[in-house]
Amino acid sequence: MWSCKREKQWEGQEPVKTVNTETVPIQLQFRGIFDLGDGVYMSNQFEGARLNGVVRNNDTLVTVLITPENSPINMSPWYAFKLWSESPRTLYLKLTYPENAGHRYLPKLSFDGMSWREIDSASFQTTKMILEEKEVVKDLTMKLSLGKDTLWVSAQELITNTHVEQWIRELESYSYVERTSIGNSHEGRPIPLLKIGESDDQRMIMVISRQHPPEVPGFLAMQAFVETLCAPTELAEAFRSKYNTYVVPLANPDGVFHGHWRHNRGGVDLNRDWQEFNQPETSAIGDFMKQKTKGDKGKFYFGVDFHSTFEDIYYTIDPDLKGNMPGLVPELIEATAQELPGYMPNVKPNSSEEARITSTSFLFYEMGAEALTYEIGDGTPRDFIRRKGEVTATKLMELLIR
Ligand SMILES: [Zn+2]
């Protein structure tokens, strides 16, 4: 039999289901420094940390418990903590989760919280289990060499509120980038809003990121995308004179601060709240966009929300449906792919029957913006993420000003 050379592409996640998005209580973690004896310490006293319990089983084994902010919740356990030892030693550290949750993210290690490397495959072991008829990783035990230098262990590179703030400050040095706040989170954190461009708001673009706190790869793509729109190039300059781009780089600042698996401080998956708008984060963004388009004010021509999942995938709107610039999204994906040799985009149009509760359904069905959920794989090489983000922005600008 002839075999088809093309690998079968991932089919993506199941269609979204409507859920109640009213605020519920969440469990806050105790933050502090944990003295494990013999001069061994762990800490979750920093932004983005998650470490819910720790036990030193014996000389060499430490078991860590990672629990979610509330449940039910998607299985994307975020963890981040620091550890050190007064004298050099080897420790085995076991990451465990509640009964019905498995492990997802491969540990990243750092000595400064800035540069990260993935743990090497010889340094950890996993146990498997069957969950909802699928084999998943139950727990992971890693071998760590400890010393006085603080070792950071995290599910993904740590990009927290402070990092986002620093990035915004760099962008603000451009005269055509302006920062305000679109509203406040549950805990009163300002949700930053960037305006890029010198146009009259007749033609606008919307960019959203980090509704889901652990989705750092999506954030990295968003950064590359936005930096390209801000660059002092001829193309970007022409684009900025015609279109203003509005960016919400950190839609869930409380969730990122608390090291949440997925939800906001109200215990809600924000990307299921774009119809009910029960949460302050979603309603701030929704109100802003409605305000900008009221009456015969401007239009949003394109809207993109950056996320991460198991593999790169684009969730699009049914291509037969027409928004403010029909055909833009398929053309953008096609043009991007042509610039990236060997890259075969995985595109999954959402059915128009699907519940309209996500950001992209709001962007398209309520705002008319050609909309895209831009998903990056958890383990997609970081240099490729950057390149893809840059190319996407370049192609988008070319298509929009042609
Ligand atoms: Zn997501």
Residues whose N, C-alpha, C, O or C-beta is under 5 A from the ligand:
A	BS01	ZN	H212 E215 H307 S308
